[in-house]
Amino acid sequence: MQKIKLSIADRVYPLSVPEGEEAILREAAKSLNVMVDHFEKNYAVKDKQDVLAMCALQIAVQSSKEADANTTSQSDVHKKIVLLSKYLTEQLAS
């Protein structure tokens, strides 16, 4: 484990992270800070807790949409495999 410090919404968080995960955590913190700046500049929100709640909601919605898209994609692949399997079974039987 390595120790790093991340700055999120003007606060510093010391973290112990597994080797190799520092870059992804820094990129995530950077993305979060961009979101915080966006909400602070475009909406009349002064309280950091409210801004962070809005960021959390946006991230949750994006995650949910990606999960739904992934599920739909897996379902489509499964249907195609079933159709291909039926086709191959019919071809092998004749």
Secondary structure, DSSP 8 states (H G I E B T S, - for coil): -EEEEEEETTEEEEEEE-TT-HHHHHHHHHHHHHHHHHHHHHS----HHHHHHHHHHHHHHHHHHHHHHHHHHHHHHHHHHHHHHHHHHHHHH-
